[in-house]
């Protein structure tokens, strides 16, 4: 039995994640309301607008139930805005993140849309082939705390992929490429968390 | 490390991040804040909302850069702004200001009746309006990284938005079911680039994100457009010309997320007060229709 993955579908590129997982043959579920969290082994918080996603999580009452699930071991992966949502603290005053991952994040760290870019990076544990990383109004990890492993950095040393226990965060968007390696890494985390429970 | 900016993937990518969201027209930093707090995924910075542009008449141009800059300083969600159709210098100015998306819009008075902006010259992505698939593919052919159906802006009347969304989707389905030998003739009759017709044939939909615009005034209007298959909605005059902008903004955002859940749409539609005043599109003289601007 493979892992069942929920994708938070309140706003953002959730369809891109869902289609990506479906192409890999993974069972998926769109999460818009708290009761839909039941029975999933992993949750992806997609790219989108972090202010909007946090706002809507509060309006729809998803924040606390989701936090409890992730704390109790359900695997979680945030891409771009999703990583902001998982963070402990932001250097900007908005929005209020979930405070789960021991990282401090700066939003829109590269500037506005004209500064959005793509580049090749190396990701630890994914072999020697470069990963095509797409950064869109992307955040960066300003600092990491205890228990956080940095999986990828830009040339200047800025961490752009981080892992802490059952949680994964990427500044970039693997779902906008055809490279399945980070999705596979996350599926492995979700399967491990489902076996533990 | 080779860094590439302004690529097709990052242009289309920002539109993908806006999906499932509501983009709201705002004319002041205060309105932009209300939109952001209500859960808008982006704002369109304007000097006047379309219904006021319609009422004022005369020539409608790009907004004063001061207005746009003040709005950019106020919110952290993406800020879009409009340039006139074909006015590539207004577009250059908007790019210089650092807006996140440019809407080459029929709501402003066209600057060129024959040519739209050549959008590949810009690093900032463009969204353009369309009434049917041919028009959408011509704009994508010129470099638009996002499409919106035109509807009829400033009327609070959903009928044209529905017509245009249905036209785009019907033709996509038709092309998907065609044999490859029929695609060249279809490209000719649509007046659309052949390669893009081929892509629609493969995908069964537009190759870029498609939002609805022009006439959305209620939560149910927004959910209607979502159920018709668009990726998100633009709301122009519908929020700040309603009786209670905060409530309308929140309700339209929620109806857009939960567009398939009538119970939630019913709940958020309660006690909103008056929607914006509407116009019967059939009573408008031909010369006052905005959707017919551009081709």
Boltz contact constraints between the chains, C-beta under 6 A:
constraints:
  - contact:
      token1: [A, 10]
      token2: [B, 257]
      max_distance: 6.0
  - contact:
      token1: [A, 11]
      token2: [B, 20]
      max_distance: 6.0
  - contact:
      token1: [A, 11]
      token2: [B, 21]
      max_distance: 6.0
  - contact:
      token1: [A, 11]
      token2: [B, 41]
      max_distance: 6.0
  - contact:
      token1: [A, 12]
      token2: [B, 17]
      max_distance: 6.0
  - contact:
      token1: [A, 13]
      token2: [B, 16]
      max_distance: 6.0
  - contact:
      token1: [A, 13]
      token2: [B, 17]
      max_distance: 6.0
  - contact:
      token1: [A, 13]
      token2: [B, 19]
      max_distance: 6.0
  - contact:
      token1: [A, 16]
      token2: [B, 16]
      max_distance: 6.0
  - contact:
      token1: [A, 47]
      token2: [B, 17]
      max_distance: 6.0
  - contact:
      token1: [A, 48]
      token2: [B, 17]
      max_distance: 6.0
  - contact:
      token1: [A, 49]
      token2: [B, 41]
      max_distance: 6.0
  - contact:
      token1: [A, 49]
      token2: [B, 77]
      max_distance: 6.0
  - contact:
      token1: [A, 51]
      token2: [B, 76]
      max_distance: 6.0
  - contact:
      token1: [A, 51]
      token2: [B, 77]
      max_distance: 6.0
  - contact:
      token1: [A, 52]
      token2: [B, 39]
      max_distance: 6.0
  - contact:
      token1: [A, 52]
      token2: [B, 41]
      max_distance: 6.0
  - contact:
      token1: [A, 55]
      token2: [B, 39]
      max_distance: 6.0
  - contact:
      token1: [A, 56]
      token2: [B, 39]
      max_distance: 6.0
  - contact:
      token1: [A, 112]
      token2: [B, 98]
      max_distance: 6.0
  - contact:
      token1: [A, 112]
      token2: [B, 100]
      max_distance: 6.0
  - contact:
      token1: [A, 113]
      token2: [B, 14]
      max_distance: 6.0
  - contact:
      token1: [A, 113]
      token2: [B, 100]
      max_distance: 6.0
  - contact:
      token1: [A, 114]
      token2: [B, 123]
      max_distance: 6.0
  - contact:
      token1: [A, 114]
      token2: [B, 124]
      max_distance: 6.0
  - contact:
      token1: [A, 116]
      token2: [B, 10]
      max_distance: 6.0
  - contact:
      token1: [A, 117]
      token2: [B, 3]
      max_distance: 6.0
  - contact:
      token1: [A, 117]
      token2: [B, 4]
      max_distance: 6.0
  - contact:
      token1: [A, 117]
      token2: [B, 5]
      max_distance: 6.0
  - contact:
      token1: [A, 118]
      token2: [B, 4]
      max_distance: 6.0
  - contact:
      token1: [A, 118]
      token2: [B, 7]
      max_distance: 6.0
  - contact:
      token1: [A, 119]
      token2: [B, 1]
      max_distance: 6.0
  - contact:
      token1: [A, 119]
      token2: [B, 3]
      max_distance: 6.0
  - contact:
      token1: [A, 134]
      token2: [B, 9]
      max_distance: 6.0
  - contact:
      token1: [A, 134]
      token2: [B, 13]
      max_distance: 6.0
  - contact:
      token1: [A, 136]
      token2: [B, 10]
      max_distance: 6.0
  - contact:
      token1: [A, 136]
      token2: [B, 13]
      max_distance: 6.0
  - contact:
      token1: [A, 136]
      token2: [B, 14]
      max_distance: 6.0
  - contact:
      token1: [A, 136]
      token2: [B, 17]
      max_distance: 6.0
  - contact:
      token1: [A, 155]
      token2: [B, 1]
      max_distance: 6.0
  - contact:
      token1: [A, 176]
      token2: [B, 13]
      max_distance: 6.0
